[in-house]
């Protein structure tokens, strides 16, 4: 179950078709109740996918 929760889409409650602004909005909301560093990590993965993969 942990691996599923670590999926950035699941963690932030967005989908692959979500806009960048929706991802940022959901991340802001999530940061109020979850670890802000964790939220920032997942937000970054979705909004900057090239950097997240180490390319």
PyMOL commands that place a pseudoatom at each C-alpha (Angstrom):
pseudoatom trace, name=CA, resn=UNK, resi=1, chain=A, elem=C, hetatm=0, pos=[0.000, 0.000, 0.000]
pseudoatom trace, name=CA, resn=UNK, resi=2, chain=A, elem=C, hetatm=0, pos=[2.898, 2.365, 0.633]
pseudoatom trace, name=CA, resn=UNK, resi=3, chain=A, elem=C, hetatm=0, pos=[4.051, 2.318, -3.003]
pseudoatom trace, name=CA, resn=UNK, resi=4, chain=A, elem=C, hetatm=0, pos=[0.569, 3.297, -4.160]
pseudoatom trace, name=CA, resn=UNK, resi=5, chain=A, elem=C, hetatm=0, pos=[0.529, 6.272, -1.781]
pseudoatom trace, name=CA, resn=UNK, resi=6, chain=A, elem=C, hetatm=0, pos=[3.925, 7.361, -3.110]
pseudoatom trace, name=CA, resn=UNK, resi=7, chain=A, elem=C, hetatm=0, pos=[2.476, 7.857, -6.590]
pseudoatom trace, name=CA, resn=UNK, resi=8, chain=A, elem=C, hetatm=0, pos=[2.555, 11.655, -7.126]
pseudoatom trace, name=CA, resn=UNK, resi=9, chain=A, elem=C, hetatm=0, pos=[-0.850, 11.655, -8.830]
pseudoatom trace, name=CA, resn=UNK, resi=10, chain=A, elem=C, hetatm=0, pos=[-2.473, 9.726, -5.987]
pseudoatom trace, name=CA, resn=UNK, resi=11, chain=A, elem=C, hetatm=0, pos=[-0.656, 11.686, -3.295]
pseudoatom trace, name=CA, resn=UNK, resi=12, chain=A, elem=C, hetatm=0, pos=[-1.798, 15.051, -4.644]
pseudoatom trace, name=CA, resn=UNK, resi=13, chain=A, elem=C, hetatm=0, pos=[-5.213, 13.872, -5.817]
pseudoatom trace, name=CA, resn=UNK, resi=14, chain=A, elem=C, hetatm=0, pos=[-4.714, 14.841, -9.459]
pseudoatom trace, name=CA, resn=UNK, resi=15, chain=A, elem=C, hetatm=0, pos=[-4.703, 12.975, -12.770]
pseudoatom trace, name=CA, resn=UNK, resi=16, chain=A, elem=C, hetatm=0, pos=[-2.379, 12.940, -15.779]
pseudoatom trace, name=CA, resn=UNK, resi=17, chain=A, elem=C, hetatm=0, pos=[-4.831, 15.266, -17.527]
pseudoatom trace, name=CA, resn=UNK, resi=18, chain=A, elem=C, hetatm=0, pos=[-4.768, 17.839, -14.687]
pseudoatom trace, name=CA, resn=UNK, resi=19, chain=A, elem=C, hetatm=0, pos=[-3.488, 21.272, -15.622]
pseudoatom trace, name=CA, resn=UNK, resi=20, chain=A, elem=C, hetatm=0, pos=[-0.355, 22.720, -14.064]
pseudoatom trace, name=CA, resn=UNK, resi=21, chain=A, elem=C, hetatm=0, pos=[-2.479, 25.231, -12.146]
pseudoatom trace, name=CA, resn=UNK, resi=22, chain=A, elem=C, hetatm=0, pos=[-4.663, 22.446, -10.741]
pseudoatom trace, name=CA, resn=UNK, resi=23, chain=A, elem=C, hetatm=0, pos=[-1.569, 20.520, -9.627]
pseudoatom trace, name=CA, resn=UNK, resi=24, chain=A, elem=C, hetatm=0, pos=[-0.188, 23.623, -7.910]
pseudoatom trace, name=CA, resn=UNK, resi=25, chain=A, elem=C, hetatm=0, pos=[-3.538, 24.343, -6.232]
pseudoatom trace, name=CA, resn=UNK, resi=26, chain=A, elem=C, hetatm=0, pos=[-3.863, 20.780, -4.916]
pseudoatom trace, name=CA, resn=UNK, resi=27, chain=A, elem=C, hetatm=0, pos=[-0.259, 20.863, -3.693]
pseudoatom trace, name=CA, resn=UNK, resi=28, chain=A, elem=C, hetatm=0, pos=[-0.933, 24.091, -1.793]
pseudoatom trace, name=CA, resn=UNK, resi=29, chain=A, elem=C, hetatm=0, pos=[-3.973, 22.536, -0.128]
pseudoatom trace, name=CA, resn=UNK, resi=30, chain=A, elem=C, hetatm=0, pos=[-2.098, 19.334, 0.704]
pseudoatom trace, name=CA, resn=UNK, resi=31, chain=A, elem=C, hetatm=0, pos=[0.808, 21.274, 2.247]
pseudoatom trace, name=CA, resn=UNK, resi=32, chain=A, elem=C, hetatm=0, pos=[-1.576, 22.583, 4.920]
pseudoatom trace, name=CA, resn=UNK, resi=33, chain=A, elem=C, hetatm=0, pos=[-2.133, 19.085, 6.322]
pseudoatom trace, name=CA, resn=UNK, resi=34, chain=A, elem=C, hetatm=0, pos=[0.908, 17.068, 5.184]
pseudoatom trace, name=CA, resn=UNK, resi=35, chain=A, elem=C, hetatm=0, pos=[4.679, 17.459, 5.297]
pseudoatom trace, name=CA, resn=UNK, resi=36, chain=A, elem=C, hetatm=0, pos=[5.429, 20.480, 3.074]
pseudoatom trace, name=CA, resn=UNK, resi=37, chain=A, elem=C, hetatm=0, pos=[8.760, 18.985, 1.929]
pseudoatom trace, name=CA, resn=UNK, resi=38, chain=A, elem=C, hetatm=0, pos=[7.028, 15.796, 0.814]
pseudoatom trace, name=CA, resn=UNK, resi=39, chain=A, elem=C, hetatm=0, pos=[4.361, 17.807, -0.999]
pseudoatom trace, name=CA, resn=UNK, resi=40, chain=A, elem=C, hetatm=0, pos=[7.031, 19.921, -2.711]
pseudoatom trace, name=CA, resn=UNK, resi=41, chain=A, elem=C, hetatm=0, pos=[8.822, 16.760, -3.866]
pseudoatom trace, name=CA, resn=UNK, resi=42, chain=A, elem=C, hetatm=0, pos=[5.700, 15.327, -5.501]
pseudoatom trace, name=CA, resn=UNK, resi=43, chain=A, elem=C, hetatm=0, pos=[4.670, 18.696, -6.950]
pseudoatom trace, name=CA, resn=UNK, resi=44, chain=A, elem=C, hetatm=0, pos=[8.095, 19.018, -8.520]
pseudoatom trace, name=CA, resn=UNK, resi=45, chain=A, elem=C, hetatm=0, pos=[7.915, 15.527, -10.008]
pseudoatom trace, name=CA, resn=UNK, resi=46, chain=A, elem=C, hetatm=0, pos=[4.676, 16.422, -11.779]
pseudoatom trace, name=CA, resn=UNK, resi=47, chain=A, elem=C, hetatm=0, pos=[5.504, 19.975, -12.824]
pseudoatom trace, name=CA, resn=UNK, resi=48, chain=A, elem=C, hetatm=0, pos=[9.176, 19.367, -13.788]
pseudoatom trace, name=CA, resn=UNK, resi=49, chain=A, elem=C, hetatm=0, pos=[9.288, 15.752, -14.995]
pseudoatom trace, name=CA, resn=UNK, resi=50, chain=A, elem=C, hetatm=0, pos=[12.664, 16.095, -16.758]
pseudoatom trace, name=CA, resn=UNK, resi=51, chain=A, elem=C, hetatm=0, pos=[14.416, 17.164, -13.583]
pseudoatom trace, name=CA, resn=UNK, resi=52, chain=A, elem=C, hetatm=0, pos=[12.733, 14.440, -11.515]
pseudoatom trace, name=CA, resn=UNK, resi=53, chain=A, elem=C, hetatm=0, pos=[14.065, 11.667, -13.720]
pseudoatom trace, name=CA, resn=UNK, resi=54, chain=A, elem=C, hetatm=0, pos=[17.628, 12.892, -13.337]
pseudoatom trace, name=CA, resn=UNK, resi=55, chain=A, elem=C, hetatm=0, pos=[17.999, 13.812, -17.014]
for i in range(1, 55): cmd.bond("trace and resi %d" % i, "trace and resi %d" % (i + 1))
show_as sticks, trace
zoom trace
